[in-house]
Amino acid sequence: MTKKAMRIGIVAASSPFEQGTADRVVALAHALFPDNPPELYVHPNSFLKQGHFAGSDTERAEAFLTIANDPSFDALWFARGGYGACRIAGTVLQRLEPAARNKQYLGYSDAGVLLAGLYKAGCSVAHGPMCQDIVRNGGDTAIERALRWLVDRDPDSLEPTLADGRPAAAFNMITLSQILGTPLQPNLTDYIIMLEEISEYMYKIDRTMHHITANPGINRVAGIRLGRCSDITENDTDFGMTAEEVVRHWCSVTNIPFLGPADIGHDAGNRVVPFGES
């Protein structure tokens, strides 16, 4: 007997999504699972445009809640990042219903704001590829990795160092920094934290790591791993340190173990990191 096809709701909680990109993701899903393809439903609000955002804050929150609170959906997959998730996080988290805690959430970058709050609320969340990644060089592999994890929990999709069995979480550096000290900050005591960044000045990465490692909650983590910091913005005066040197510095200052690299980043190689024990 063929098992019931997985139903995955796709939502743009931040910046707008494009219909053509959505069509490519749906087509790839059918090609990857020809005998029993997952049903991908893209909430139509994801294609709205209001300035930087996929519609107004109210429209994005309602789209998210429509998927999250519907028990017929097995997972909520973030369409893309950008910016805007923090503007709807309070509304979304206050209105979660029991069905929202019985599904999987997958995304990264700006979606990390909601992943943190959802995890704190008892939901199953993971840092991993989003639909927009299909437009990257080699993006089909990122979408395949995400879908094979969502549908089959394929262990080959996971970040390799998770094999040590310790609880973990992963964030974009700036995203994590911005939620620290807010109601969205989850308890990450004894977790391994994996961090990545894109398109920032090195001095901003340094400043961000100061803020992250100075937080009392982060100071209780089991250690920090560094993913890829790509497309570093050129500064007039060279900062004189690599991203790894910056992270090692702040780990040393705050006595947080630096545990080496993580296979995550704003690229097609981004691996899945379920929060907690994978």
N, C-alpha and C positions, 0 to 999 in steps of 0.2 A: 504493500500500500504506500502510495506517495504521501510524504508528510505534508502538512499544511504549509503553504508558502509563507515565509516571513513577511510581515508588513512593516515597512520602514517609512516614517514620516520625516520629511526634509523641511527645515525652516531656516530662513535667513533672519537671525536675531540682531544683526549688526548692519552691514552694508548690503546693497542690492545684489541680487542674483540675476543671471540672464537665462532666458528660456532655452537658447541654443546650447548653453552649457549643461543645463538640466537634461536636455534630450540626449546629449552624448553620454551622460552618466547612466541614464535608463537603458540606452542601447547596449552599453558595455555590460550592465548587470544581466541582461538577457543572453548576451554572448557567453558570459562566464558560467551561467547556470541554465543551460538550454532546456533541461528536463523539468526544472522546478524553480523558475526565476523568482527572486524576492519581488514583492510589490512595492515599488517606490512611489510615494505620493508626495509631490512638492506642493506645499501650501501656497495658493496663489498670491498671498500677501508678500511672498518672498521676491516677487518681481516688481513690487511697487518701488517708487523712487521719490524720496522727499529729502532734497539736499544730499547729505552724506549717507542717509539711512534708507533701509528697505521699508519705507513707509514711516508713519508717525510712531512714537513710542507706544501709544495705545494699540495701533495696528500690529506692531511686532509682538507685543506681549500677548495679544489675543491669538495670534497665529501659533505662537509657542504653546500656549495653554490648550488650544484646540487639539494639538497632537499629544501633548504630555498627559492630559487628563482623559484621553480616549483609550479605553482598555483594548480596543481592537488593534492598536499599534504595539508592536513588540519593541521598537526602538525609535529614538529621535536622533537624527543625524543632522548636524549643523551644515548648512549649505556652504558657508564661508565665514571668514572673520571680517576684518576691517575695524570698525569701531561702532559702539552703541549698546553692547550687551549690558553694561553697568546701568544704563538709563532705564532698563526694564526689569532688572534683577529683583528689586524689592517687590514689585507688583507680582511677578511670576512666583516667587517663593512663598508669598502670603496666600496664594490661591491654588497651590498644588493639592490635588485630590489623591485618594489612595492609589488609583491606577497609575499615577505618575511615578510612584515608587516601585512599580513592577516592570519597568522597562529599562533598556540600556540607552545611555547618552554618549555620543561620540563627537569630538571636535577638538580644536586647539586654538592657539592665538587668542583673539578677543573672546572666543567662546569659553576660555578658561575662567572668566569671571563667573559665568553661570555654572560651569562644571564644579567650581569650588563651593558655591552656595548649594547646589544640588547634592553634592557629596555630604556636606554638613547636614543636610536634611534627610539623609538616609538613602539616597538614590545611588544606583550603579552608574558610574561615569568612567570615561576613558579619554585620555589624550591620544589623538590619532588623526589620520587624513580626513579632510572634508571634501565635499563635492567639487568645490572650486579648484582643487588640486589637479583635476584632469587637464587643465590648461597649461600646467607646468611641463617642462621638458621631462619626458618619461612619466607623465602624470597618470597614464593608464595603470601603471604598476601600483601607484599609491591608492587608486580607487579599488583595484583588485584586492590589495592588502586589507583595506577597510572592510570591504564586503565579505571577504572570506573570514574575517574575524567576527563580524556581526552575525553572519549566517551560521557559520560552523565552529566558531571559536578556534580557528586555525592557530596553533601555537607558533607557526612560522611567521605570523604577523607581529608577534610580540617583540619588544625591545629585548635583545639577548641577555642582558645582565639581570633581568627579572628571574632568570632561572635559579638564582640563589634563594628565592622564596621569601625574601624580606618585603614588607609592605612598601609601596612606592607611590609617588604622584609626580606629574610632570606639568610644567608651565612655561610659557613665554616669560622672560625675566620681568619686563615692564608690567605685564598683566599681574603677575604675582605681587610685585611691589605695591601696586595700586590697591590691592584688596587687603593688604596687611593692616591690622588695626580697625577693620570694618566688620560688620556683622557677617560678612561673607567668608571670613577667614576660618578654615576648618582646622581641627586639631591634627597636626602632622607629627606629633611626638613619636620618635623612633622610626619614622619613615625615611626612605631615601628619596631625596628631591632631585629631579632632573630638570635642567633649565636650558633654554635655547633663546636665541634672539636674531633679529634681522633688521637691517637698515637703520642702525643707530650709531651715533658717535661712540668711540671707545670711552671717552670720559663719562658719557651717560651710562654706559654699561658699568663702569667703576662706581659711579654714584648710586646706581640701582643696587649693585651688590652690597654696598655699604648699608643701604636701607633694609635689604632683605636679611642680611646676617645679623643686624642689630636688633631685629624683632625677637622678643623673648620666646615666642612660640617656635620660630625657626631655629633658635639656638638649642632646641631640644630634639632636632632631627638626628637621624643616624648618620647622615652624611649627604653630600651634594655631588652629583654627577653633572658634567657639562656636555650638552649637545652642541650642535653646530651654531656658530654665530656668523651669519653670512651677510654679504653686501654691506660691510662696515662703511659708514659714511666717512669720507676723507675730511680731516680737519686741517686747518691752516698750519698748526703745529702738531707734529706727530706725537701721539700719546706715549709711545715708547714701550708699550706692553701689549702682549697678545691677550685675547679673551681668557685663555687658560691661565696666564700669569695673573690677571686681575682676580679671577675666581680663587685661585690658590692663595693669593694675598689675603683676601677677606676671610677665607676659611681659616687661615693661620691666625689672623688677628682675633677671631672669635672662637677658636678651638672647635670648629666644626670639621669633621674629617672630609677631605677631598678624596673622592673615590674613583676619579678618572673619567673617561668619556662615556657618553650615552648616544645611542643611535637615533636621535630625534632632531628635528629642525624644520624650518620653513622650506621644504624641498620634497621631491618625490620619494626620497629615502626615509621619510619620517615613519618611525615604527609606532605601534600601539602600546600605550602604557595604561592599563587599568589601574584606577586608584585603589589602594589597599593591596591585598594579596592576590596575585593573578593566578 
